[in-house]
Amino acid sequence: MTNYKTTQLGKINELVNLENGKAFLHDVLELTGCEISVNAVPKGFKVPFNHKHKQNEEVYIVLKGEGIITVDGEAVNVKEGSAVKIMPEASRTIENTSDGIFEFICVQAKSGSLEQFGLGDGELC
């Protein structure tokens, strides 16, 4: 058994051909501490509903294009390089306002569960 797992997503902009333009990594990488989705959605795409979470915060990282993430009714404009954290109890939705494909990564993890990070979790081998 190895201490790592890998997958190949292909070109990010081609994820637009998947259902809802999403590739979830939880199952294929057997993640145990978070869920990650890699997303590519077409011009005009908008999640047709608001949602919130019971315990997971989300971080959206925009790779390409522009969009709006609406959090508790407030429109947050995002573009390439933007990162937005949303707490579990906040209502949210996302839409593509670009002229082309909107690419982003969404990371979900249990709010308040991070005990170590960065160099505090590393050790030299």
DOZAKE-305188 format. One record per residue: residue number from 0; x negated, y, z negated of N, C-alpha, C in turn; residue in three letters. Coordinates in pm, 1 decimal, always signed. Example, Ala and Ser with C-alpha at 12.3 -4.5 7.8 and 13.67 -1.06 7.14 Angstrom:
BEGIN
[0, [-1319.0, -569.0, -780.0], [-1230.0, -450.0, -780.0], [-1320.0, -330.0, -780.0], 'ala'] [1, [-1285.0, -225.0, -708.0], [-1367.0, -106.0, -714.0], [-1290.0, +3.0, -787.0], 'ser'] 
END
This chain:
BEGIN
[0, [-83.4, -118.2, +0.0], [+0.0, +0.0, +0.0], [-88.2, +125.0, +0.0], 'met'] [1, [-48.4, +226.0, +75.0], [-124.2, +349.6, +82.1], [-62.5, +455.4, -8.9], 'thr'] [2, [-142.1, +556.5, -38.3], [-97.0, +666.3, -123.0], [-44.7, +784.0, -41.9], 'asn'] [3, [-5.7, +760.1, +80.3], [+52.9, +866.5, +162.3], [+149.8, +806.1, +262.4], 'tyr'] [4, [+232.1, +890.0, +319.8], [+327.6, +849.5, +422.0], [+332.3, +961.0, +524.5], 'lys'] [5, [+348.4, +926.5, +649.8], [+349.0, +1026.2, +755.8], [+466.4, +1003.2, +850.0], 'thr'] [6, [+505.4, +1107.5, +918.2], [+606.5, +1098.6, +1022.8], [+571.1, +1199.5, +1130.3], 'thr'] [7, [+627.5, +1185.1, +1246.2], [+605.8, +1279.2, +1354.9], [+739.8, +1339.1, +1394.6], 'gln'] [8, [+752.1, +1470.4, +1377.9], [+876.2, +1538.7, +1411.0], [+884.0, +1578.0, +1558.4], 'leu'] [9, [+770.4, +1584.5, +1625.0], [+767.5, +1635.6, +1761.6], [+763.4, +1787.2, +1758.5], 'gly'] [10, [+794.9, +1849.0, +1869.2], [+794.5, +1994.7, +1876.4], [+913.9, +2049.1, +1800.4], 'lys'] [11, [+889.3, +2146.6, +1713.8], [+993.4, +2201.5, +1627.9], [+1111.5, +2253.3, +1709.8], 'ile'] [12, [+1084.2, +2322.7, +1820.3], [+1195.2, +2378.1, +1898.5], [+1283.2, +2270.0, +1960.4], 'asn'] [13, [+1235.2, +2147.0, +1971.1], [+1316.0, +2037.5, +2024.7], [+1410.6, +1977.3, +1920.8], 'glu'] [14, [+1393.8, +2015.1, +1793.8], [+1487.3, +1968.9, +1690.8], [+1627.3, +2024.0, +1715.9], 'leu'] [15, [+1636.2, +2128.3, +1797.6], [+1765.4, +2187.6, +1831.5], [+1859.1, +2082.1, +1891.6], 'val'] [16, [+1804.0, +1973.4, +1944.9], [+1883.9, +1866.8, +2005.4], [+1941.3, +1769.3, +1902.9], 'asn'] [17, [+1896.1, +1776.0, +1778.5], [+1949.7, +1689.2, +1673.2], [+2080.5, +1746.8, +1619.4], 'leu'] [18, [+2157.5, +1663.4, +1549.2], [+2280.9, +1711.0, +1486.9], [+2248.9, +1825.3, +1390.6], 'glu'] [19, [+2311.6, +1938.9, +1411.2], [+2288.9, +2060.2, +1332.0], [+2145.0, +2110.1, +1338.0], 'asn'] [20, [+2063.5, +2058.8, +1430.5], [+1926.9, +2106.4, +1446.0], [+1836.6, +2076.9, +1328.5], 'gly'] [21, [+1867.3, +1971.1, +1251.9], [+1795.4, +1941.9, +1127.2], [+1723.1, +1808.5, +1131.4], 'lys'] [22, [+1602.6, +1808.2, +1076.8], [+1531.6, +1683.9, +1049.3], [+1504.6, +1682.1, +898.6], 'ala'] [23, [+1566.9, +1588.7, +827.4], [+1545.9, +1574.4, +683.5], [+1426.9, +1482.0, +659.0], 'phe'] [24, [+1342.8, +1516.1, +561.7], [+1222.3, +1438.6, +535.7], [+1232.0, +1347.5, +413.6], 'leu'] [25, [+1335.2, +1362.5, +332.4], [+1347.8, +1283.9, +209.3], [+1335.3, +1134.2, +234.9], 'his'] [26, [+1414.4, +1081.8, +326.2], [+1414.1, +937.5, +349.9], [+1290.8, +890.3, +425.4], 'asp'] [27, [+1253.7, +961.1, +532.5], [+1142.7, +911.8, +615.0], [+1008.4, +918.3, +542.7], 'val'] [28, [+993.0, +1013.2, +450.9], [+867.6, +1021.9, +374.4], [+880.2, +966.8, +232.5], 'leu'] [29, [+1001.0, +919.2, +196.8], [+1028.1, +867.2, +62.4], [+989.4, +969.0, -44.4], 'glu'] [30, [+1037.1, +1092.8, -27.4], [+1007.1, +1199.6, -123.0], [+1073.2, +1171.3, -257.1], 'leu'] [31, [+1005.6, +1207.3, -364.8], [+1059.5, +1181.9, -498.5], [+1078.3, +1308.6, -581.5], 'thr'] [32, [+1032.1, +1422.5, -532.9], [+1041.9, +1544.4, -611.8], [+1115.5, +1658.2, -543.6], 'gly'] [33, [+1150.5, +1640.2, -415.7], [+1218.9, +1746.8, -343.7], [+1281.4, +1690.9, -216.1], 'cys'] [34, [+1362.3, +1772.8, -151.9], [+1412.6, +1745.5, -16.9], [+1362.5, +1857.8, +71.5], 'glu'] [35, [+1320.1, +1824.9, +191.2], [+1273.8, +1923.9, +287.5], [+1345.8, +1898.7, +418.3], 'ile'] [36, [+1398.5, +2006.0, +476.9], [+1451.5, +1994.1, +612.6], [+1377.1, +2091.8, +701.7], 'ser'] [37, [+1349.5, +2047.0, +823.3], [+1288.5, +2131.0, +925.5], [+1399.9, +2156.4, +1026.6], 'val'] [38, [+1422.7, +2284.0, +1060.1], [+1541.4, +2322.5, +1135.2], [+1507.7, +2405.2, +1257.9], 'asn'] [39, [+1580.3, +2381.2, +1365.1], [+1573.3, +2462.1, +1486.1], [+1715.8, +2473.4, +1538.2], 'ala'] [40, [+1770.9, +2594.0, +1534.2], [+1910.8, +2612.3, +1572.6], [+1920.7, +2711.4, +1688.4], 'val'] [41, [+2019.2, +2691.8, +1776.1], [+2028.7, +2774.9, +1895.9], [+2082.5, +2915.0, +1867.9], 'pro'] [42, [+2065.6, +3000.2, +1965.3], [+2121.2, +3135.5, +1962.0], [+2270.5, +3126.3, +1927.4], 'lys'] [43, [+2314.5, +3211.8, +1836.9], [+2455.1, +3216.3, +1799.4], [+2495.8, +3117.3, +1691.4], 'gly'] [44, [+2405.8, +3028.1, +1649.0], [+2438.2, +2928.3, +1546.6], [+2467.9, +2996.3, +1413.7], 'phe'] [45, [+2571.1, +2949.3, +1345.7], [+2601.8, +2994.0, +1209.6], [+2662.1, +2876.4, +1135.0], 'lys'] [46, [+2610.6, +2850.0, +1016.2], [+2672.7, +2748.1, +932.3], [+2813.6, +2798.5, +901.7], 'val'] [47, [+2916.5, +2720.0, +934.1], [+3053.9, +2770.3, +925.1], [+3114.3, +2770.4, +784.1], 'pro'] [48, [+3032.6, +2750.8, +683.5], [+3082.8, +2747.6, +545.9], [+2973.5, +2796.6, +451.4], 'phe'] [49, [+3015.1, +2841.0, +334.3], [+2922.3, +2871.4, +225.5], [+2905.1, +2746.0, +142.0], 'asn'] [50, [+2790.9, +2733.7, +78.3], [+2770.8, +2622.1, -14.1], [+2681.1, +2666.8, -128.6], 'his'] [51, [+2681.2, +2589.3, -235.2], [+2589.9, +2609.0, -347.0], [+2547.8, +2471.6, -394.1], 'lys'] [52, [+2459.0, +2466.7, -491.2], [+2409.6, +2338.8, -540.4], [+2437.4, +2323.9, -689.4], 'his'] [53, [+2439.4, +2200.5, -734.0], [+2461.3, +2172.8, -875.6], [+2333.5, +2198.2, -955.5], 'lys'] [54, [+2216.1, +2160.1, -898.4], [+2091.5, +2177.3, -974.1], [+1971.2, +2219.7, -890.4], 'gln'] [55, [+1980.4, +2212.2, -759.4], [+1863.5, +2241.3, -675.9], [+1857.7, +2385.9, -629.7], 'asn'] [56, [+1741.1, +2449.2, -651.4], [+1714.3, +2576.7, -586.6], [+1664.1, +2546.0, -446.5], 'glu'] [57, [+1678.2, +2643.4, -356.5], [+1629.8, +2626.4, -220.1], [+1534.1, +2739.0, -185.9], 'glu'] [58, [+1434.8, +2706.3, -104.4], [+1345.6, +2806.8, -47.3], [+1353.5, +2790.9, +103.6], 'val'] [59, [+1389.5, +2900.7, +170.4], [+1393.0, +2905.2, +316.3], [+1267.4, +2977.3, +364.0], 'tyr'] [60, [+1195.6, +2915.8, +457.5], [+1074.0, +2973.9, +515.0], [+1096.7, +2985.1, +665.0], 'ile'] [61, [+1098.4, +3107.4, +715.8], [+1127.4, +3129.8, +857.5], [+998.5, +3117.5, +939.3], 'val'] [62, [+1002.5, +3029.6, +1038.2], [+887.9, +3005.3, +1125.6], [+894.9, +3086.0, +1254.6], 'leu'] [63, [+1016.4, +3104.2, +1306.6], [+1032.0, +3172.1, +1434.4], [+1172.4, +3229.6, +1444.6], 'lys'] [64, [+1182.4, +3349.1, +1501.4], [+1312.2, +3410.5, +1525.5], [+1357.2, +3498.6, +1410.7], 'gly'] [65, [+1485.7, +3534.2, +1415.4], [+1546.3, +3620.9, +1314.5], [+1683.2, +3565.8, +1276.9], 'glu'] [66, [+1723.2, +3596.8, +1155.5], [+1853.7, +3550.0, +1111.0], [+1902.0, +3628.0, +991.1], 'gly'] [67, [+2015.5, +3583.7, +941.6], [+2072.7, +3639.9, +819.8], [+2104.9, +3524.1, +726.6], 'ile'] [68, [+2055.2, +3534.5, +604.9], [+2095.5, +3442.8, +499.0], [+2186.2, +3524.1, +407.7], 'ile'] [69, [+2310.4, +3481.9, +395.0], [+2404.6, +3553.4, +309.9], [+2408.5, +3483.9, +174.3], 'thr'] [70, [+2374.7, +3558.9, +69.2], [+2367.1, +3505.1, -66.9], [+2466.0, +3582.6, -154.1], 'val'] [71, [+2564.0, +3511.8, -207.9], [+2667.7, +3574.7, -290.9], [+2727.1, +3698.1, -222.4], 'asp'] [72, [+2750.5, +3687.7, -91.0], [+2811.3, +3795.1, -14.9], [+2715.6, +3902.8, +34.5], 'gly'] [73, [+2588.5, +3895.9, -5.4], [+2489.7, +3996.1, +37.7], [+2408.5, +3941.4, +155.3], 'glu'] [74, [+2408.6, +4015.3, +266.1], [+2334.1, +3974.8, +385.5], [+2185.9, +4008.4, +367.9], 'ala'] [75, [+2101.0, +3906.3, +380.1], [+1956.6, +3922.9, +370.0], [+1898.3, +3896.5, +508.3], 'val'] [76, [+1843.3, +3999.5, +571.2], [+1781.1, +3983.8, +702.9], [+1647.0, +3915.2, +686.8], 'asn'] [77, [+1624.4, +3812.4, +770.7], [+1498.3, +3738.5, +766.0], [+1441.3, +3728.8, +906.1], 'val'] [78, [+1308.8, +3713.1, +911.4], [+1239.3, +3698.4, +1039.0], [+1115.8, +3613.2, +1015.5], 'lys'] [79, [+1043.5, +3584.0, +1123.1], [+922.6, +3503.8, +1113.7], [+835.3, +3552.8, +998.5], 'glu'] [80, [+799.9, +3460.6, +909.1], [+717.8, +3495.0, +793.4], [+796.6, +3521.8, +666.5], 'gly'] [81, [+928.4, +3535.7, +675.6], [+1010.2, +3558.4, +555.5], [+1023.8, +3430.5, +474.4], 'ser'] [82, [+1030.3, +3445.3, +343.1], [+1059.1, +3334.4, +251.8], [+1160.7, +3384.1, +151.2], 'ala'] [83, [+1265.3, +3305.2, +128.1], [+1373.8, +3343.8, +37.6], [+1404.0, +3227.7, -56.2], 'val'] [84, [+1401.3, +3254.0, -186.3], [+1441.7, +3153.7, -286.2], [+1585.6, +3183.2, -327.0], 'lys'] [85, [+1666.4, +3078.7, -335.5], [+1805.8, +3093.5, -375.8], [+1833.1, +2996.3, -490.4], 'ile'] [86, [+1883.8, +3049.8, -600.4], [+1914.7, +2968.3, -717.7], [+2035.4, +2878.3, -690.2], 'met'] [87, [+2048.3, +2767.4, -762.7], [+2154.2, +2670.4, -734.0], [+2295.3, +2729.6, -732.2], 'pro'] [88, [+2326.7, +2814.7, -828.6], [+2463.7, +2863.1, -845.3], [+2505.4, +2968.4, -743.6], 'glu'] [89, [+2411.6, +3016.4, -663.1], [+2442.8, +3119.4, -563.6], [+2506.8, +3056.2, -439.7], 'ala'] [90, [+2610.4, +3120.6, -390.4], [+2675.0, +3080.0, -265.6], [+2589.6, +3128.8, -149.5], 'ser'] [91, [+2568.8, +3042.2, -47.5], [+2481.0, +3080.4, +63.0], [+2527.3, +3021.9, +194.9], 'arg'] [92, [+2488.0, +3090.6, +301.9], [+2502.8, +3042.6, +438.8], [+2392.7, +3106.7, +522.0], 'thr'] [93, [+2369.7, +3055.2, +641.6], [+2261.5, +3106.2, +725.3], [+2307.7, +3113.5, +870.0], 'ile'] [94, [+2257.4, +3212.1, +942.7], [+2291.8, +3225.2, +1083.8], [+2172.7, +3275.3, +1164.2], 'glu'] [95, [+2173.0, +3240.8, +1291.7], [+2069.4, +3282.7, +1385.5], [+2115.4, +3409.7, +1454.6], 'asn'] [96, [+2039.8, +3517.5, +1440.5], [+2070.3, +3642.2, +1510.8], [+1968.7, +3670.0, +1621.7], 'thr'] [97, [+1884.2, +3572.4, +1650.3], [+1781.4, +3585.7, +1754.2], [+1842.4, +3571.6, +1892.9], 'ser'] [98, [+1763.9, +3606.5, +1991.8], [+1802.3, +3582.8, +2130.7], [+1768.3, +3441.0, +2174.5], 'asp'] [99, [+1701.2, +3366.0, +2089.1], [+1660.8, +3229.3, +2122.3], [+1673.8, +3139.2, +2000.8], 'gly'] [100, [+1592.4, +3036.4, +1996.5], [+1595.6, +2937.5, +1888.1], [+1540.2, +2998.4, +1759.4], 'ile'] [101, [+1605.2, +2967.2, +1649.0], [+1568.0, +3011.6, +1514.4], [+1511.9, +2889.6, +1442.0], 'phe'] [102, [+1387.2, +2897.8, +1397.3], [+1320.8, +2784.8, +1332.6], [+1289.6, +2818.6, +1186.9], 'glu'] [103, [+1323.7, +2726.3, +1097.7], [+1295.3, +2747.7, +956.2], [+1282.7, +2615.0, +883.6], 'phe'] [104, [+1219.2, +2620.4, +768.7], [+1206.9, +2506.1, +679.0], [+1285.8, +2539.2, +553.4], 'ile'] [105, [+1355.8, +2440.2, +501.8], [+1427.1, +2456.9, +375.0], [+1376.8, +2350.3, +277.7], 'cys'] [106, [+1331.1, +2395.3, +160.6], [+1282.6, +2305.5, +55.7], [+1379.1, +2313.8, -61.7], 'val'] [107, [+1427.6, +2198.6, -106.8], [+1515.0, +2191.2, -224.2], [+1441.8, +2117.2, -335.4], 'gln'] [108, [+1448.7, +2171.7, -455.8], [+1392.4, +2103.9, -572.5], [+1473.4, +2144.2, -694.6], 'ala'] [109, [+1476.4, +2058.2, -793.9], [+1552.7, +2086.4, -915.1], [+1500.0, +2213.2, -980.9], 'lys'] [110, [+1588.2, +2307.9, -1002.3], [+1551.7, +2434.5, -1064.6], [+1495.1, +2410.8, -1204.9], 'ser'] [111, [+1384.1, +2474.5, -1235.2], [+1324.2, +2464.0, -1368.0], [+1243.1, +2337.9, -1390.8], 'gly'] [112, [+1221.2, +2255.1, -1287.9], [+1153.1, +2127.3, -1308.1], [+1002.3, +2132.5, -1284.8], 'ser'] [113, [+952.3, +2240.1, -1226.7], [+809.8, +2247.8, -1194.3], [+728.2, +2271.6, -1321.7], 'leu'] [114, [+641.1, +2176.1, -1354.1], [+560.6, +2187.1, -1475.0], [+418.1, +2230.0, -1445.0], 'glu'] [115, [+366.2, +2191.2, -1330.5], [+230.3, +2227.5, -1291.9], [+231.1, +2265.1, -1144.8], 'gln'] [116, [+138.5, +2350.8, -1104.0], [+128.8, +2389.2, -964.5], [-10.3, +2442.5, -937.0], 'phe'] [117, [-43.1, +2449.8, -809.3], [-173.7, +2503.1, -770.4], [-288.1, +2430.6, -837.8], 'gly'] [118, [-387.9, +2507.2, -881.6], [-505.9, +2446.9, -943.9], [-475.7, +2381.1, -1077.9], 'leu'] [119, [-364.1, +2420.8, -1142.6], [-327.7, +2359.1, -1270.0], [-289.7, +2213.4, -1255.7], 'gly'] [120, [-254.8, +2170.8, -1133.6], [-216.7, +2031.7, -1110.5], [-327.5, +1953.8, -1039.1], 'asp'] [121, [-435.3, +2018.8, -1005.3], [-543.3, +1950.7, -931.1], [-658.7, +1913.9, -1020.3], 'gly'] [122, [-735.4, +1817.4, -973.6], [-860.4, +1782.0, -1042.8], [-959.9, +1732.5, -938.7], 'glu'] [123, [-1085.4, +1759.9, -961.0], [-1189.7, +1716.7, -868.4], [-1209.1, +1566.4, -875.7], 'leu'] [124, [-1233.0, +1504.1, -761.2], [-1256.0, +1358.9, -756.8], [-1394.5, +1330.6, -703.1], 'cys'] 
END
